Amino acid sequence: MVEISAAMVMKLRKMSGQGMMDCKKALQEANGDVNEAMNILRKKGLATLAKRAERETSQGLVVSKSSADGKTAAMATLCCETDFVAKSDDFVAAAQSLAEFALACPSDQGAENVLETTIDGKKFNDLLTETVSKTGEKTQVGDYAKYKLEGPGLICTYIHFNEKVGTMVQIDTSDEATAEADALKRAASDIAMHITATKPLALNKDQIDAETIEHEKAIFAEQVKNKPENIIEKIVQGKLQKFFAENCLLQQPFVKDDSKTVEQVLAETAKQAGGEAKIKRFVRFEVG
């Protein structure tokens, strides 16, 4: 049997939010396979987080920058090994430069493209190398995305006060007047904060891949396997609808008024502004 180390237990505890003993038992049952242990916890109804485990990152900062006209915005993460370095002047300066390079990047995705972006004759990759030589730690661009409006709308970015998590959301509108309405701008900001807090997996259920849905259904079925066969499917479908409501942004109860969904809040705000609005896309980045 594989020896279960304290590090393995801590990793699973971070992923699942469960107690140390529950995590250790799950790892023993899974013969040390962390992913399988996570499934075991969830099938037993022990996991408190029903969302996919986020990929591990090191320490670092989330940065963003918008163009002067607000039609283009970029968000990226700069990652390092320790929180101590993430707070250093050299690292913070590099992160601020990253925001500039991200906005200037000709491609709208791919961290490797930001590294090759040039401003005033200097590539960001060269600036990164200089930062590494100063801090003595491995430093790299983690996530990157850039949005550009093709018509009426607005792009809102929000970075939490700890600078370790941020969201960028694009909202398309029926006309410029609606996009310029103060009420809609406030709603967009609130929605960006909502995304940061709730961590939706997708905009709607159509954007959740079939493999994830089947995986969830299998877990739900396992949880109720002792129920009468004729009601298992009904229970599974009910749990699946709850999964969509919890993980699809448009269906989520709005954090500032849980009597309405995010979709309803945006539609009502746009109507008050004299037009229509819909969320086209969003990204949420987190480090640490």
Backbone torsions as a table, in degrees:
resi	resn	phi	psi	omega
1	MET	NA	139.9	179.4
2	VAL	-65.7	137.5	177.6
3	GLU	-75.1	128.6	-178.2
4	ILE	-91.1	110.6	-178.0
5	SER	-84.7	162.9	178.0
6	ALA	-63.7	-34.5	-180.0
7	ALA	-64.2	-40.3	178.6
8	MET	-63.9	-41.9	179.6
9	VAL	-63.8	-43.4	-179.4
10	MET	-65.2	-37.7	178.8
11	LYS	-63.1	-45.7	179.8
12	LEU	-67.4	-36.2	178.8
13	ARG	-63.0	-39.8	178.4
14	LYS	-66.2	-38.1	-179.7
15	MET	-69.6	-41.0	-170.6
16	SER	-100.6	-26.2	-175.7
17	GLY	79.5	12.8	-177.1
18	GLN	-94.8	169.1	-179.0
19	GLY	-68.7	161.0	-176.7
20	MET	-60.6	-44.1	-177.5
21	MET	-68.2	-40.1	177.4
22	ASP	-61.7	-40.5	180.0
23	CYS	-67.6	-41.2	-179.8
24	LYS	-64.7	-42.5	179.2
25	LYS	-63.5	-40.9	179.7
26	ALA	-64.9	-39.5	178.7
27	LEU	-66.7	-38.1	177.4
28	GLN	-63.8	-42.0	179.9
29	GLU	-66.7	-33.0	-179.0
30	ALA	-90.6	6.9	178.7
31	ASN	56.8	38.0	174.8
32	GLY	88.9	-2.8	179.2
33	ASP	-79.9	109.5	-174.7
34	VAL	-63.1	-43.9	-179.4
35	ASN	-63.5	-41.6	178.4
36	GLU	-68.0	-36.2	177.7
37	ALA	-63.4	-37.2	176.8
38	MET	-62.4	-41.4	178.0
39	ASN	-65.0	-39.1	179.0
40	ILE	-62.0	-44.8	178.6
41	LEU	-60.2	-43.8	-177.1
42	ARG	-68.9	-40.7	-179.9
43	LYS	-63.9	-29.6	178.7
44	LYS	-85.3	1.9	178.2
45	GLY	75.6	16.9	-176.6
46	LEU	-89.6	-29.2	-175.8
47	ALA	-69.0	134.1	179.1
48	THR	-91.1	-19.2	178.9
49	LEU	-103.5	115.7	-177.1
50	ALA	-91.2	6.6	-178.2
51	LYS	-96.6	163.4	177.0
52	ARG	-59.6	141.6	174.9
53	ALA	-65.1	129.9	179.9
54	GLU	-74.0	147.6	179.1
55	ARG	-65.4	146.3	-177.6
56	GLU	-70.6	142.0	173.6
57	THR	-130.9	167.4	173.7
58	SER	-89.2	-158.8	177.4
59	GLN	-84.8	171.0	178.5
60	GLY	155.1	-158.3	-176.5
61	LEU	-138.2	150.1	171.7
62	VAL	-102.0	132.8	-179.7
63	VAL	-130.7	157.1	177.1
64	SER	-150.6	160.3	176.9
65	LYS	-156.2	142.9	179.1
66	SER	-117.5	152.7	176.4
67	SER	-70.4	163.6	-177.0
68	ALA	-59.6	-34.7	-179.1
69	ASP	-88.4	-1.6	178.0
70	GLY	74.5	5.9	-176.3
71	LYS	-84.7	-15.2	-179.5
72	THR	-134.9	141.4	177.5
73	ALA	-148.1	151.2	179.2
74	ALA	-135.3	150.6	176.5
75	MET	-138.4	143.1	-178.6
76	ALA	-153.4	166.6	175.4
77	THR	-123.7	139.7	172.8
78	LEU	-113.3	124.1	-171.6
79	CYS	-116.3	144.9	176.9
80	CYS	-139.5	-171.4	-173.4
81	GLU	-86.5	-36.0	-174.7
82	THR	-130.8	154.8	177.6
83	ASP	-67.6	-28.5	178.6
84	PHE	-59.8	-47.0	179.1
85	VAL	-69.7	-36.5	-179.8
86	ALA	-59.6	-24.6	-179.9
87	LYS	-95.9	-3.3	-177.1
88	SER	-73.4	155.3	-178.8
89	ASP	-61.2	-41.1	-178.4
90	ASP	-63.5	-42.7	-179.1
91	PHE	-69.3	-43.3	179.5
92	VAL	-60.8	-40.3	178.2
93	ALA	-64.0	-40.1	178.2
94	ALA	-65.2	-38.9	179.4
95	ALA	-65.0	-39.8	178.2
96	GLN	-65.4	-37.7	176.1
97	SER	-66.8	-37.3	178.6
98	LEU	-56.6	-40.2	179.1
99	ALA	-59.0	-40.8	179.3
100	GLU	-65.7	-45.7	-178.8
101	PHE	-67.9	-36.2	179.4
102	ALA	-62.7	-42.0	179.2
103	LEU	-68.7	-31.5	-179.1
104	ALA	-83.5	-13.5	-176.8
105	CYS	-59.5	130.7	-179.3
106	PRO	-70.9	-20.3	178.6
107	SER	-99.8	148.8	-177.6
108	ASP	-91.3	3.6	176.3
109	GLN	-160.5	165.7	179.0
110	GLY	95.6	105.5	-179.0
111	ALA	-58.0	-32.3	-178.6
112	GLU	-63.0	-27.6	179.2
113	ASN	-73.8	-32.0	176.6
114	VAL	-67.0	-38.9	-179.3
115	LEU	-59.5	-33.6	-177.5
116	GLU	-90.9	-3.5	-179.9
117	THR	-71.0	138.7	-175.9
118	THR	-115.9	133.9	172.5
119	ILE	-130.2	126.5	-179.1
120	ASP	53.3	40.1	175.4
121	GLY	78.3	7.4	-178.1
122	LYS	-123.6	129.7	177.3
123	LYS	-79.3	149.5	177.2
124	PHE	-65.3	-30.3	179.0
125	ASN	-60.2	-36.0	177.8
126	ASP	-68.9	-41.7	178.0
127	LEU	-62.7	-37.7	179.5
128	LEU	-64.5	-42.0	178.4
129	THR	-60.6	-40.2	177.8
130	GLU	-63.7	-40.5	-180.0
131	THR	-64.0	-41.3	179.2
132	VAL	-62.5	-39.6	-179.2
133	SER	-66.7	-28.8	179.3
134	LYS	-80.7	-40.2	-174.5
135	THR	-89.7	-26.3	-178.3
136	GLY	77.2	13.7	179.4
137	GLU	-123.0	151.5	173.3
138	LYS	-63.0	129.2	-178.2
139	THR	-134.9	135.9	-177.8
140	GLN	-152.0	156.7	173.2
141	VAL	-77.3	125.4	-179.3
142	GLY	-89.0	-78.9	-178.9
143	ASP	-108.8	153.9	178.2
144	TYR	-155.5	139.2	174.2
145	ALA	-154.6	147.4	176.5
146	LYS	-134.4	132.0	178.3
147	TYR	-111.5	144.7	175.7
148	LYS	-138.0	128.8	179.7
149	LEU	-71.9	137.1	176.3
150	GLU	-104.8	-5.9	-179.4
151	GLY	-160.0	-160.8	179.6
152	PRO	-62.2	140.9	178.9
153	GLY	157.6	-168.4	177.1
154	LEU	-151.1	152.9	176.4
155	ILE	-117.3	124.0	-177.9
156	CYS	-115.6	132.7	175.0
157	THR	-117.6	143.9	178.6
158	TYR	-139.5	128.4	175.7
159	ILE	-121.1	126.4	-179.6
160	HIS	-60.5	157.5	-174.2
161	PHE	-60.0	-25.3	179.5
162	ASN	-81.2	-6.4	177.5
163	GLU	62.7	20.6	-179.9
164	LYS	-108.8	-4.7	177.4
165	VAL	-146.7	138.7	-179.2
166	GLY	-154.2	163.0	-177.2
167	THR	-136.1	144.2	171.3
168	MET	-127.6	128.3	-177.0
169	VAL	-132.0	136.2	177.3
170	GLN	-107.2	128.0	178.2
171	ILE	-119.5	120.3	176.4
172	ASP	-91.4	141.1	-179.1
173	THR	-124.2	165.8	-178.4
174	SER	-73.7	-22.8	-179.3
175	ASP	-160.5	166.5	-177.7
176	GLU	-67.0	-34.5	-179.2
177	ALA	-60.9	-40.8	177.9
178	THR	-65.2	-42.7	179.8
179	ALA	-62.7	-31.9	-177.3
180	GLU	-85.7	-8.7	-178.1
181	ALA	-63.9	132.8	-178.8
182	ASP	-59.3	-38.0	-178.9
183	ALA	-62.5	-39.2	-179.6
184	LEU	-71.1	-36.7	177.4
185	LYS	-62.8	-40.4	177.9
186	ARG	-66.0	-41.5	179.3
187	ALA	-62.6	-40.8	179.5
188	ALA	-62.4	-42.3	178.2
189	SER	-64.0	-42.1	178.6
190	ASP	-64.4	-38.4	179.6
191	ILE	-67.4	-38.8	177.1
192	ALA	-62.1	-42.5	176.9
193	MET	-65.7	-37.8	177.6
194	HIS	-58.7	-47.2	-179.5
195	ILE	-61.7	-42.0	179.0
196	THR	-59.2	-39.3	-176.9
197	ALA	-79.4	-39.0	-170.1
198	THR	-97.6	-15.3	176.2
199	LYS	54.8	55.4	178.5
200	PRO	-63.1	148.4	179.3
201	LEU	-81.3	-29.1	-175.5
202	ALA	-158.1	168.9	178.1
203	LEU	-69.1	-45.6	178.2
204	ASN	-147.4	175.8	-174.7
205	LYS	-66.4	-24.3	178.8
206	ASP	-67.5	-20.0	-178.7
207	GLN	-94.0	-1.0	174.2
208	ILE	-89.7	124.0	-174.1
209	ASP	-65.2	151.6	-175.5
210	ALA	-59.5	-35.2	-178.8
211	GLU	-63.1	-41.2	178.9
212	THR	-64.7	-42.4	-179.7
213	ILE	-62.9	-44.7	179.8
214	GLU	-64.9	-35.8	178.3
215	HIS	-64.3	-43.4	178.4
216	GLU	-64.4	-43.1	-179.5
217	LYS	-60.8	-39.1	179.9
218	ALA	-64.9	-39.6	178.5
219	ILE	-66.4	-43.9	179.7
220	PHE	-62.2	-41.3	179.8
221	ALA	-63.6	-38.5	179.0
222	GLU	-65.3	-36.6	-178.6
223	GLN	-66.4	-26.9	-176.6
224	VAL	-118.6	24.3	-174.4
225	LYS	-62.9	-20.0	-179.6
226	ASN	-88.9	-0.8	177.2
227	LYS	-78.7	161.4	176.0
228	PRO	-57.0	137.9	-174.5
229	GLU	-56.9	-34.8	-175.3
230	ASN	-71.8	-11.2	179.1
231	ILE	-115.6	-4.1	-179.2
232	ILE	-59.7	-47.0	-177.6
233	GLU	-61.9	-39.1	179.6
234	LYS	-64.8	-41.2	178.9
235	ILE	-66.4	-42.9	180.0
236	VAL	-60.9	-43.2	179.2
237	GLN	-64.4	-37.9	177.3
238	GLY	-63.5	-43.1	178.1
239	LYS	-65.9	-35.2	179.9
240	LEU	-66.6	-40.5	177.7
241	GLN	-64.0	-37.6	176.8
242	LYS	-65.7	-39.2	177.2
243	PHE	-59.5	-44.1	178.2
244	PHE	-62.7	-44.3	-178.5
245	ALA	-63.7	-31.4	-178.6
246	GLU	-83.4	-27.1	-170.4
247	ASN	-116.0	-9.3	178.0
248	CYS	-102.0	120.8	-171.8
249	LEU	-51.6	-49.5	-174.9
250	LEU	-62.9	-29.1	-178.7
251	GLN	-89.7	-13.8	-175.8
252	GLN	-66.7	140.6	171.7
253	PRO	-62.4	131.9	-177.1
254	PHE	-66.7	134.2	-173.6
255	VAL	-63.5	-27.3	-179.2
256	LYS	-90.8	-11.1	177.9
257	ASP	-161.0	89.2	-173.2
258	ASP	-73.7	4.4	173.5
259	SER	-81.8	-8.0	-179.9
260	LYS	-128.7	152.5	174.5
261	THR	-85.0	166.1	176.8
262	VAL	-59.0	-41.1	179.9
263	GLU	-61.3	-42.5	-179.6
264	GLN	-66.2	-42.2	-179.9
265	VAL	-60.5	-45.7	-179.5
266	LEU	-65.3	-43.3	-179.4
267	ALA	-62.8	-42.6	-179.5
268	GLU	-66.3	-40.6	179.9
269	THR	-65.5	-43.2	179.3
270	ALA	-64.2	-39.3	179.3
271	LYS	-62.5	-41.3	177.7
272	GLN	-63.2	-29.5	179.1
273	ALA	-84.3	-1.7	176.9
274	GLY	91.3	15.2	-179.0
275	GLY	-150.4	-154.7	-179.8
276	GLU	-129.7	155.3	179.3
277	ALA	-150.7	148.7	175.6
278	LYS	-147.9	147.9	177.6
279	ILE	-79.2	123.2	179.8
280	LYS	-87.3	-42.2	-176.7
281	ARG	-167.1	165.1	176.4
282	PHE	-155.8	158.6	170.7
283	VAL	-135.8	148.1	176.3
284	ARG	-131.0	120.5	-178.9
285	PHE	-112.6	143.2	178.7
286	GLU	-146.5	140.2	174.8
287	VAL	-126.0	159.0	178.0
288	GLY	93.2	NA	NA
